[in-house]
Amino acid sequence: MAKTMAQLPYHYGVKVRAFPSTEQKRLIKRNSDASRFIYNQMNGMNNDLFWLKQV
């Protein structure tokens, strides 16, 4: 059985600050928008399948 992070005797975290250029900001935004679009499409398909099974 897998343990959660809270159950482990120790765990580390790293904080990093990034200062992206204008071009990098544009690419980050494009990727996050694409990711959100795909998530919403898949969520919509799952919702449609749920309601089709109810009939």
C-alpha distance matrix in Angstrom:
0.0 3.8 6.5 9.7 13.0 14.3 11.8 12.7 15.8 17.8 18.1 21.2 23.0 26.2 28.9 31.4 34.6 36.0 39.6 39.9 43.3 44.7 43.8 40.2 40.1 41.5 38.8 36.0 37.5 38.0 34.4 33.0 35.6 34.6 30.9 31.8 34.2 31.6 29.0 31.8 33.0 29.6 29.1 32.6 32.0 29.0 31.2 34.0 31.8 30.6 34.3 35.4 33.1 34.5 38.0
3.8 0.0 3.8 6.6 9.6 11.6 9.7 10.1 13.6 15.0 14.8 17.7 19.3 22.4 25.2 27.6 30.8 32.2 35.9 36.2 39.6 41.2 40.3 36.7 36.5 38.1 35.5 32.6 34.2 34.9 31.3 29.9 32.7 31.9 28.2 29.1 31.7 29.3 26.8 29.7 31.1 27.9 27.5 31.2 30.8 28.0 30.2 33.2 31.3 30.3 33.9 35.3 33.2 34.7 38.3
6.5 3.8 0.0 3.8 6.6 8.0 5.9 6.7 10.4 11.9 12.0 15.2 17.0 20.4 23.1 25.9 29.1 31.0 34.6 35.3 38.9 40.6 40.1 36.3 36.0 37.9 35.6 32.4 34.0 35.1 31.7 30.0 32.9 32.6 28.8 29.6 32.5 30.5 27.7 30.6 32.4 29.4 28.7 32.4 32.5 29.6 31.6 34.8 33.3 32.0 35.5 37.2 35.3 36.5 40.1
9.7 6.6 3.8 0.0 3.8 5.4 5.3 6.7 10.5 11.1 10.5 13.4 14.6 18.0 20.3 23.2 26.3 28.2 31.9 32.6 36.3 37.8 37.6 33.9 33.3 35.2 33.2 29.8 31.3 32.6 29.3 27.4 30.3 30.3 26.6 27.1 30.2 28.5 25.6 28.3 30.4 27.8 26.8 30.5 31.0 28.2 30.0 33.3 32.2 30.8 34.2 36.2 34.5 35.6 39.2
13.0 9.6 6.6 3.8 0.0 3.8 5.4 5.4 8.6 8.1 6.9 9.7 11.0 14.6 17.0 20.1 23.2 25.4 29.1 30.2 33.9 35.7 35.7 31.9 31.4 33.6 31.7 28.3 30.0 31.7 28.5 26.6 29.8 30.0 26.4 27.0 30.4 29.0 26.3 29.0 31.4 29.0 28.1 31.9 32.6 30.2 31.8 35.3 34.4 33.2 36.5 38.6 37.2 38.2 41.9
14.3 11.6 8.0 5.4 3.8 0.0 3.8 5.6 7.9 8.3 8.4 11.3 12.7 16.4 18.6 22.0 25.0 27.5 31.1 32.5 36.2 38.0 38.2 34.5 33.7 36.1 34.5 30.9 32.4 34.3 31.3 29.1 32.1 32.7 29.1 29.3 32.7 31.6 28.6 31.0 33.6 31.3 30.0 33.7 34.7 32.0 33.3 36.9 36.1 34.5 37.7 40.0 38.5 39.2 43.0
11.8 9.7 5.9 5.3 5.4 3.8 0.0 3.8 6.5 8.5 9.6 13.2 15.3 19.0 21.6 24.9 28.1 30.5 34.2 35.5 39.2 41.0 41.1 37.3 36.7 39.0 37.2 33.7 35.3 37.0 33.8 31.8 34.8 35.1 31.4 31.8 35.1 33.6 30.7 33.2 35.5 33.0 31.8 35.5 36.1 33.3 34.8 38.3 37.2 35.6 38.9 40.9 39.2 40.0 43.7
12.7 10.1 6.7 6.7 5.4 5.6 3.8 0.0 3.8 5.4 6.9 10.6 13.3 16.9 19.9 23.1 26.5 29.0 32.7 34.0 37.7 39.9 39.8 36.0 35.8 38.2 36.2 32.9 34.8 36.5 33.2 31.6 34.8 35.0 31.4 32.2 35.5 34.0 31.3 34.2 36.4 33.9 33.1 36.9 37.4 34.8 36.6 39.9 38.8 37.5 40.9 42.9 41.2 42.3 46.0
15.8 13.6 10.4 10.5 8.6 7.9 6.5 3.8 0.0 3.8 7.1 10.6 13.9 17.4 20.4 23.7 27.2 29.9 33.6 35.3 39.0 41.3 41.5 37.7 37.5 40.2 38.3 35.0 37.1 38.9 35.8 34.2 37.6 37.9 34.4 35.3 38.6 37.3 34.7 37.5 39.8 37.4 36.7 40.4 41.0 38.5 40.2 43.6 42.6 41.3 44.6 46.6 45.0 46.0 49.7
17.8 15.0 11.9 11.1 8.1 8.3 8.5 5.4 3.8 0.0 3.8 6.9 10.3 13.7 16.9 20.1 23.6 26.3 30.0 31.8 35.5 38.0 38.2 34.4 34.3 37.1 35.4 32.1 34.3 36.3 33.3 31.8 35.3 35.7 32.4 33.4 36.8 35.7 33.2 36.2 38.6 36.4 35.8 39.6 40.3 38.0 39.8 43.2 42.4 41.3 44.6 46.6 45.3 46.4 50.0
18.1 14.8 12.0 10.5 6.9 8.4 9.6 6.9 7.1 3.8 0.0 3.7 6.9 10.4 13.6 16.7 20.2 22.8 26.5 28.2 31.9 34.3 34.5 30.7 30.6 33.4 31.6 28.4 30.6 32.6 29.6 28.1 31.7 32.1 28.9 30.0 33.5 32.4 30.1 33.1 35.5 33.5 33.0 36.8 37.6 35.5 37.4 40.7 40.1 39.2 42.4 44.5 43.3 44.5 48.1
21.2 17.7 15.2 13.4 9.7 11.3 13.2 10.6 10.6 6.9 3.7 0.0 3.7 6.8 10.2 13.2 16.8 19.5 23.2 25.0 28.7 31.2 31.5 27.8 27.8 30.8 29.1 26.0 28.4 30.5 27.7 26.4 30.1 30.7 27.8 28.9 32.5 31.7 29.7 32.6 35.1 33.5 33.1 36.8 37.8 36.1 37.9 41.2 40.8 40.1 43.3 45.3 44.5 45.8 49.3
23.0 19.3 17.0 14.6 11.0 12.7 15.3 13.3 13.9 10.3 6.9 3.7 0.0 3.8 6.7 9.9 13.4 16.1 19.7 21.6 25.3 27.8 28.2 24.5 24.3 27.3 25.9 22.7 25.0 27.3 24.7 23.3 26.9 27.9 25.0 26.1 29.7 29.2 27.3 30.1 32.8 31.4 31.1 34.7 35.9 34.4 36.1 39.4 39.3 38.7 41.7 43.9 43.3 44.5 47.9
26.2 22.4 20.4 18.0 14.6 16.4 19.0 16.9 17.4 13.7 10.4 6.8 3.8 0.0 3.8 6.4 10.0 12.7 16.4 18.3 22.0 24.7 25.2 21.6 21.6 24.8 23.5 20.5 23.0 25.5 23.1 22.0 25.7 26.8 24.3 25.6 29.2 28.9 27.4 30.2 32.8 31.8 31.7 35.2 36.5 35.4 37.1 40.2 40.4 40.0 43.0 45.0 44.8 46.1 49.4
28.9 25.2 23.1 20.3 17.0 18.6 21.6 19.9 20.4 16.9 13.6 10.2 6.7 3.8 0.0 3.8 6.8 9.9 13.4 15.7 19.4 22.0 22.9 19.4 19.1 22.5 21.6 18.5 20.8 23.6 21.7 20.4 24.0 25.5 23.3 24.3 27.9 28.1 26.7 29.3 32.0 31.5 31.2 34.5 36.2 35.3 36.7 39.8 40.4 40.0 42.7 44.9 45.0 46.1 49.3
31.4 27.6 25.9 23.2 20.1 22.0 24.9 23.1 23.7 20.1 16.7 13.2 9.9 6.4 3.8 0.0 3.8 6.4 10.0 12.3 15.9 18.7 19.6 16.2 16.1 19.7 18.9 16.1 18.7 21.5 19.8 19.0 22.5 24.1 22.4 23.6 27.0 27.4 26.4 29.0 31.6 31.4 31.5 34.5 36.2 35.7 37.2 40.1 40.8 40.8 43.4 45.5 45.7 47.1 50.1
34.6 30.8 29.1 26.3 23.2 25.0 28.1 26.5 27.2 23.6 20.2 16.8 13.4 10.0 6.8 3.8 0.0 3.8 6.7 9.6 13.1 15.8 17.3 14.2 13.8 17.5 17.4 14.8 17.0 20.1 19.1 18.3 21.5 23.5 22.3 23.3 26.6 27.5 26.7 28.9 31.6 31.8 31.9 34.7 36.6 36.4 37.7 40.5 41.5 41.6 44.0 46.1 46.7 47.9 50.8
36.0 32.2 31.0 28.2 25.4 27.5 30.5 29.0 29.9 26.3 22.8 19.5 16.1 12.7 9.9 6.4 3.8 0.0 3.8 6.0 9.6 12.4 13.6 10.5 10.5 14.2 14.1 11.9 14.5 17.3 16.6 16.3 19.4 21.3 20.5 21.8 24.8 25.8 25.5 27.8 30.2 30.6 31.1 33.7 35.5 35.6 37.0 39.6 40.7 41.1 43.4 45.3 46.1 47.5 50.2
39.6 35.9 34.6 31.9 29.1 31.1 34.2 32.7 33.6 30.0 26.5 23.2 19.7 16.4 13.4 10.0 6.7 3.8 0.0 3.8 6.6 9.5 11.4 9.2 9.1 12.8 13.5 12.0 14.2 17.1 17.1 17.1 19.8 21.8 21.7 22.9 25.6 26.9 27.0 28.9 31.3 32.2 32.6 34.9 36.9 37.4 38.6 41.0 42.4 42.9 45.0 46.9 48.0 49.3 51.8
39.9 36.2 35.3 32.6 30.2 32.5 35.5 34.0 35.3 31.8 28.2 25.0 21.6 18.3 15.7 12.3 9.6 6.0 3.8 0.0 3.8 6.6 7.8 5.4 5.9 9.4 9.9 9.1 11.4 13.9 14.2 14.8 17.2 19.0 19.4 20.8 23.1 24.5 25.0 26.9 29.0 30.0 30.8 32.9 34.8 35.5 36.9 39.0 40.4 41.3 43.2 45.0 46.2 47.7 50.1
43.3 39.6 38.9 36.3 33.9 36.2 39.2 37.7 39.0 35.5 31.9 28.7 25.3 22.0 19.4 15.9 13.1 9.6 6.6 3.8 0.0 3.8 5.4 5.1 6.1 8.6 9.9 10.4 12.2 14.2 15.3 16.4 18.2 19.9 21.0 22.4 24.2 25.8 26.8 28.4 30.2 31.6 32.6 34.4 36.2 37.3 38.6 40.5 42.1 43.2 44.9 46.5 48.0 49.5 51.7
44.7 41.2 40.6 37.8 35.7 38.0 41.0 39.9 41.3 38.0 34.3 31.2 27.8 24.7 22.0 18.7 15.8 12.4 9.5 6.6 3.8 0.0 3.8 5.5 5.1 6.3 8.8 9.9 10.6 12.4 14.4 15.4 16.5 18.4 20.0 21.1 22.5 24.5 25.8 27.0 28.6 30.5 31.5 32.9 34.8 36.2 37.3 39.0 40.8 42.0 43.5 45.0 46.8 48.2 50.2
43.8 40.3 40.1 37.6 35.7 38.2 41.1 39.8 41.5 38.2 34.5 31.5 28.2 25.2 22.9 19.6 17.3 13.6 11.4 7.8 5.4 3.8 0.0 3.8 5.4 5.1 6.3 8.7 9.9 10.6 12.5 14.4 15.4 16.6 18.4 20.0 21.1 22.8 24.4 25.8 27.1 28.8 30.2 31.6 33.2 34.8 36.2 37.6 39.3 40.7 42.3 43.6 45.4 47.1 48.9
40.2 36.7 36.3 33.9 31.9 34.5 37.3 36.0 37.7 34.4 30.7 27.8 24.5 21.6 19.4 16.2 14.2 10.5 9.2 5.4 5.1 5.5 3.8 0.0 3.8 5.3 5.1 6.1 8.5 9.8 10.5 12.2 14.1 15.3 16.4 18.2 19.9 21.2 22.4 24.2 25.7 27.0 28.4 30.1 31.7 32.9 34.4 36.1 37.6 38.8 40.7 42.1 43.6 45.3 47.4
40.1 36.5 36.0 33.3 31.4 33.7 36.7 35.8 37.5 34.3 30.6 27.8 24.3 21.6 19.1 16.1 13.8 10.5 9.1 5.9 6.1 5.1 5.4 3.8 0.0 3.8 5.5 5.1 6.1 8.6 9.9 10.6 12.1 14.2 15.3 16.4 18.2 20.1 21.0 22.4 24.3 25.8 26.7 28.4 30.3 31.5 32.6 34.5 36.2 37.3 38.9 40.5 42.1 43.6 45.7
41.5 38.1 37.9 35.2 33.6 36.1 39.0 38.2 40.2 37.1 33.4 30.8 27.3 24.8 22.5 19.7 17.5 14.2 12.8 9.4 8.6 6.3 5.1 5.3 3.8 0.0 3.8 5.5 5.2 6.2 8.7 10.0 10.5 12.3 14.2 15.4 16.4 18.4 20.0 21.1 22.5 24.5 25.6 26.9 28.7 30.3 31.4 32.9 34.8 36.1 37.6 39.0 40.8 42.4 44.2
38.8 35.5 35.6 33.2 31.7 34.5 37.2 36.2 38.3 35.4 31.6 29.1 25.9 23.5 21.6 18.9 17.4 14.1 13.5 9.9 9.9 8.8 6.3 5.1 5.5 3.8 0.0 3.8 5.4 5.0 6.1 8.6 9.8 10.5 12.2 14.2 15.3 16.6 18.3 19.9 21.1 22.6 24.2 25.7 27.1 28.6 30.1 31.6 33.1 34.6 36.3 37.5 39.2 41.0 42.9
36.0 32.6 32.4 29.8 28.3 30.9 33.7 32.9 35.0 32.1 28.4 26.0 22.7 20.5 18.5 16.1 14.8 11.9 12.0 9.1 10.4 9.9 8.7 6.1 5.1 5.5 3.8 0.0 3.8 5.5 5.2 6.2 8.6 10.0 10.5 12.2 14.2 15.5 16.4 18.3 20.0 21.2 22.4 24.2 25.9 27.0 28.4 30.3 31.7 32.8 34.7 36.2 37.6 39.3 41.4
37.5 34.2 34.0 31.3 30.0 32.4 35.3 34.8 37.1 34.3 30.6 28.4 25.0 23.0 20.8 18.7 17.0 14.5 14.2 11.4 12.2 10.6 9.9 8.5 6.1 5.2 5.4 3.8 0.0 3.8 5.5 5.2 6.0 8.5 9.8 10.5 12.1 14.3 15.2 16.4 18.2 20.0 20.8 22.3 24.3 25.6 26.7 28.4 30.3 31.4 32.9 34.5 36.2 37.6 39.6
38.0 34.9 35.1 32.6 31.7 34.3 37.0 36.5 38.9 36.3 32.6 30.5 27.3 25.5 23.6 21.5 20.1 17.3 17.1 13.9 14.2 12.4 10.6 9.8 8.6 6.2 5.0 5.5 3.8 0.0 3.8 5.6 5.2 6.2 8.6 9.9 10.5 12.4 14.2 15.4 16.5 18.4 19.9 21.1 22.7 24.4 25.7 27.0 28.7 30.3 31.8 33.0 34.9 36.5 38.3
34.4 31.3 31.7 29.3 28.5 31.3 33.8 33.2 35.8 33.3 29.6 27.7 24.7 23.1 21.7 19.8 19.1 16.6 17.1 14.2 15.3 14.4 12.5 10.5 9.9 8.7 6.1 5.2 5.5 3.8 0.0 3.8 5.4 5.1 6.1 8.6 9.8 10.6 12.2 14.2 15.3 16.6 18.2 19.9 21.2 22.5 24.2 25.8 27.1 28.5 30.4 31.6 33.1 35.0 37.0
33.0 29.9 30.0 27.4 26.6 29.1 31.8 31.6 34.2 31.8 28.1 26.4 23.3 22.0 20.4 19.0 18.3 16.3 17.1 14.8 16.4 15.4 14.4 12.2 10.6 10.0 8.6 6.2 5.2 5.6 3.8 0.0 3.8 5.4 5.0 6.1 8.5 9.9 10.4 12.2 14.2 15.4 16.2 18.2 20.0 20.9 22.3 24.2 25.7 26.8 28.6 30.2 31.6 33.2 35.3
35.6 32.7 32.9 30.3 29.8 32.1 34.8 34.8 37.6 35.3 31.7 30.1 26.9 25.7 24.0 22.5 21.5 19.4 19.8 17.2 18.2 16.5 15.4 14.1 12.1 10.5 9.8 8.6 6.0 5.2 5.4 3.8 0.0 3.8 5.4 5.1 6.1 8.7 9.9 10.6 12.3 14.3 15.2 16.4 18.4 19.9 20.9 22.5 24.4 25.6 27.1 28.6 30.4 31.8 33.7
34.6 31.9 32.6 30.3 30.0 32.7 35.1 35.0 37.9 35.7 32.1 30.7 27.9 26.8 25.5 24.1 23.5 21.3 21.8 19.0 19.9 18.4 16.6 15.3 14.2 12.3 10.5 10.0 8.5 6.2 5.1 5.4 3.8 0.0 3.8 5.5 5.0 6.2 8.6 9.9 10.6 12.4 14.1 15.3 16.6 18.4 19.9 21.1 22.7 24.3 25.9 27.0 28.8 30.6 32.4
30.9 28.2 28.8 26.6 26.4 29.1 31.4 31.4 34.4 32.4 28.9 27.8 25.0 24.3 23.3 22.4 22.3 20.5 21.7 19.4 21.0 20.0 18.4 16.4 15.3 14.2 12.2 10.5 9.8 8.6 6.1 5.0 5.4 3.8 0.0 3.8 5.4 5.3 6.1 8.6 9.9 10.7 12.1 14.2 15.5 16.5 18.3 20.0 21.2 22.5 24.5 25.8 27.2 29.0 31.1
31.8 29.1 29.6 27.1 27.0 29.3 31.8 32.2 35.3 33.4 30.0 28.9 26.1 25.6 24.3 23.6 23.3 21.8 22.9 20.8 22.4 21.1 20.0 18.2 16.4 15.4 14.2 12.2 10.5 9.9 8.6 6.1 5.1 5.5 3.8 0.0 3.8 5.5 5.1 6.1 8.6 10.0 10.4 12.1 14.3 15.2 16.3 18.2 20.0 20.9 22.6 24.3 25.8 27.2 29.3
34.2 31.7 32.5 30.2 30.4 32.7 35.1 35.5 38.6 36.8 33.5 32.5 29.7 29.2 27.9 27.0 26.6 24.8 25.6 23.1 24.2 22.5 21.1 19.9 18.2 16.4 15.3 14.2 12.1 10.5 9.8 8.5 6.1 5.0 5.4 3.8 0.0 3.8 5.5 5.2 6.2 8.7 9.8 10.5 12.4 14.3 15.3 16.5 18.5 20.0 21.3 22.6 24.5 26.1 27.8
31.6 29.3 30.5 28.5 29.0 31.6 33.6 34.0 37.3 35.7 32.4 31.7 29.2 28.9 28.1 27.4 27.5 25.8 26.9 24.5 25.8 24.5 22.8 21.2 20.1 18.4 16.6 15.5 14.3 12.4 10.6 9.9 8.7 6.2 5.3 5.5 3.8 0.0 3.8 5.5 5.1 6.1 8.5 9.8 10.6 12.3 14.1 15.3 16.5 18.3 20.1 21.0 22.7 24.7 26.5
29.0 26.8 27.7 25.6 26.3 28.6 30.7 31.3 34.7 33.2 30.1 29.7 27.3 27.4 26.7 26.4 26.7 25.5 27.0 25.0 26.8 25.8 24.4 22.4 21.0 20.0 18.3 16.4 15.2 14.2 12.2 10.4 9.9 8.6 6.1 5.1 5.5 3.8 0.0 3.8 5.5 5.3 6.0 8.5 9.9 10.5 12.2 14.2 15.4 16.4 18.5 20.0 21.2 22.9 25.1
31.8 29.7 30.6 28.3 29.0 31.0 33.2 34.2 37.5 36.2 33.1 32.6 30.1 30.2 29.3 29.0 28.9 27.8 28.9 26.9 28.4 27.0 25.8 24.2 22.4 21.1 19.9 18.3 16.4 15.4 14.2 12.2 10.6 9.9 8.6 6.1 5.2 5.5 3.8 0.0 3.8 5.5 5.0 6.0 8.6 9.8 10.4 12.2 14.2 15.2 16.5 18.3 20.0 21.3 23.3
33.0 31.1 32.4 30.4 31.4 33.6 35.5 36.4 39.8 38.6 35.5 35.1 32.8 32.8 32.0 31.6 31.6 30.2 31.3 29.0 30.2 28.6 27.1 25.7 24.3 22.5 21.1 20.0 18.2 16.5 15.3 14.2 12.3 10.6 9.9 8.6 6.2 5.1 5.5 3.8 0.0 3.8 5.4 5.1 6.3 8.7 9.8 10.6 12.4 14.3 15.5 16.5 18.5 20.3 21.9
29.6 27.9 29.4 27.8 29.0 31.3 33.0 33.9 37.4 36.4 33.5 33.5 31.4 31.8 31.5 31.4 31.8 30.6 32.2 30.0 31.6 30.5 28.8 27.0 25.8 24.5 22.6 21.2 20.0 18.4 16.6 15.4 14.3 12.4 10.7 10.0 8.7 6.1 5.3 5.5 3.8 0.0 3.8 5.4 5.0 6.2 8.6 9.8 10.5 12.3 14.4 15.2 16.6 18.7 20.7
29.1 27.5 28.7 26.8 28.1 30.0 31.8 33.1 36.7 35.8 33.0 33.1 31.1 31.7 31.2 31.5 31.9 31.1 32.6 30.8 32.6 31.5 30.2 28.4 26.7 25.6 24.2 22.4 20.8 19.9 18.2 16.2 15.2 14.1 12.1 10.4 9.8 8.5 6.0 5.0 5.4 3.8 0.0 3.8 5.5 5.1 6.2 8.7 9.9 10.5 12.5 14.3 15.5 16.9 19.3
32.6 31.2 32.4 30.5 31.9 33.7 35.5 36.9 40.4 39.6 36.8 36.8 34.7 35.2 34.5 34.5 34.7 33.7 34.9 32.9 34.4 32.9 31.6 30.1 28.4 26.9 25.7 24.2 22.3 21.1 19.9 18.2 16.4 15.3 14.2 12.1 10.5 9.8 8.5 6.0 5.1 5.4 3.8 0.0 3.8 5.4 5.0 6.2 8.6 9.8 10.7 12.3 14.3 15.6 17.3
32.0 30.8 32.5 31.0 32.6 34.7 36.1 37.4 41.0 40.3 37.6 37.8 35.9 36.5 36.2 36.2 36.6 35.5 36.9 34.8 36.2 34.8 33.2 31.7 30.3 28.7 27.1 25.9 24.3 22.7 21.2 20.0 18.4 16.6 15.5 14.3 12.4 10.6 9.9 8.6 6.3 5.0 5.5 3.8 0.0 3.8 5.4 5.0 6.2 8.6 10.0 10.5 12.3 14.4 16.0
29.0 28.0 29.6 28.2 30.2 32.0 33.3 34.8 38.5 38.0 35.5 36.1 34.4 35.4 35.3 35.7 36.4 35.6 37.4 35.5 37.3 36.2 34.8 32.9 31.5 30.3 28.6 27.0 25.6 24.4 22.5 20.9 19.9 18.4 16.5 15.2 14.3 12.3 10.5 9.8 8.7 6.2 5.1 5.4 3.8 0.0 3.8 5.5 5.1 6.2 8.8 9.9 10.7 12.7 15.0
31.2 30.2 31.6 30.0 31.8 33.3 34.8 36.6 40.2 39.8 37.4 37.9 36.1 37.1 36.7 37.2 37.7 37.0 38.6 36.9 38.6 37.3 36.2 34.4 32.6 31.4 30.1 28.4 26.7 25.7 24.2 22.3 20.9 19.9 18.3 16.3 15.3 14.1 12.2 10.4 9.8 8.6 6.2 5.0 5.4 3.8 0.0 3.8 5.5 5.1 6.4 8.7 10.0 10.9 13.2
34.0 33.2 34.8 33.3 35.3 36.9 38.3 39.9 43.6 43.2 40.7 41.2 39.4 40.2 39.8 40.1 40.5 39.6 41.0 39.0 40.5 39.0 37.6 36.1 34.5 32.9 31.6 30.3 28.4 27.0 25.8 24.2 22.5 21.1 20.0 18.2 16.5 15.3 14.2 12.2 10.6 9.8 8.7 6.2 5.0 5.5 3.8 0.0 3.8 5.4 5.3 6.2 8.7 10.0 11.3
31.8 31.3 33.3 32.2 34.4 36.1 37.2 38.8 42.6 42.4 40.1 40.8 39.3 40.4 40.4 40.8 41.5 40.7 42.4 40.4 42.1 40.8 39.3 37.6 36.2 34.8 33.1 31.7 30.3 28.7 27.1 25.7 24.4 22.7 21.2 20.0 18.5 16.5 15.4 14.2 12.4 10.5 9.9 8.6 6.2 5.1 5.5 3.8 0.0 3.8 5.5 5.0 6.2 8.8 10.4
30.6 30.3 32.0 30.8 33.2 34.5 35.6 37.5 41.3 41.3 39.2 40.1 38.7 40.0 40.0 40.8 41.6 41.1 42.9 41.3 43.2 42.0 40.7 38.8 37.3 36.1 34.6 32.8 31.4 30.3 28.5 26.8 25.6 24.3 22.5 20.9 20.0 18.3 16.4 15.2 14.3 12.3 10.5 9.8 8.6 6.2 5.1 5.4 3.8 0.0 3.8 5.5 5.3 6.6 9.4
34.3 33.9 35.5 34.2 36.5 37.7 38.9 40.9 44.6 44.6 42.4 43.3 41.7 43.0 42.7 43.4 44.0 43.4 45.0 43.2 44.9 43.5 42.3 40.7 38.9 37.6 36.3 34.7 32.9 31.8 30.4 28.6 27.1 25.9 24.5 22.6 21.3 20.1 18.5 16.5 15.5 14.4 12.5 10.7 10.0 8.8 6.4 5.3 5.5 3.8 0.0 3.8 5.4 5.1 6.9
35.4 35.3 37.2 36.2 38.6 40.0 40.9 42.9 46.6 46.6 44.5 45.3 43.9 45.0 44.9 45.5 46.1 45.3 46.9 45.0 46.5 45.0 43.6 42.1 40.5 39.0 37.5 36.2 34.5 33.0 31.6 30.2 28.6 27.0 25.8 24.3 22.6 21.0 20.0 18.3 16.5 15.2 14.3 12.3 10.5 9.9 8.7 6.2 5.0 5.5 3.8 0.0 3.8 5.4 5.6
33.1 33.2 35.3 34.5 37.2 38.5 39.2 41.2 45.0 45.3 43.3 44.5 43.3 44.8 45.0 45.7 46.7 46.1 48.0 46.2 48.0 46.8 45.4 43.6 42.1 40.8 39.2 37.6 36.2 34.9 33.1 31.6 30.4 28.8 27.2 25.8 24.5 22.7 21.2 20.0 18.5 16.6 15.5 14.3 12.3 10.7 10.0 8.7 6.2 5.3 5.4 3.8 0.0 3.8 5.5
34.5 34.7 36.5 35.6 38.2 39.2 40.0 42.3 46.0 46.4 44.5 45.8 44.5 46.1 46.1 47.1 47.9 47.5 49.3 47.7 49.5 48.2 47.1 45.3 43.6 42.4 41.0 39.3 37.6 36.5 35.0 33.2 31.8 30.6 29.0 27.2 26.1 24.7 22.9 21.3 20.3 18.7 16.9 15.6 14.4 12.7 10.9 10.0 8.8 6.6 5.1 5.4 3.8 0.0 3.8
38.0 38.3 40.1 39.2 41.9 43.0 43.7 46.0 49.7 50.0 48.1 49.3 47.9 49.4 49.3 50.1 50.8 50.2 51.8 50.1 51.7 50.2 48.9 47.4 45.7 44.2 42.9 41.4 39.6 38.3 37.0 35.3 33.7 32.4 31.1 29.3 27.8 26.5 25.1 23.3 21.9 20.7 19.3 17.3 16.0 15.0 13.2 11.3 10.4 9.4 6.9 5.6 5.5 3.8 0.0
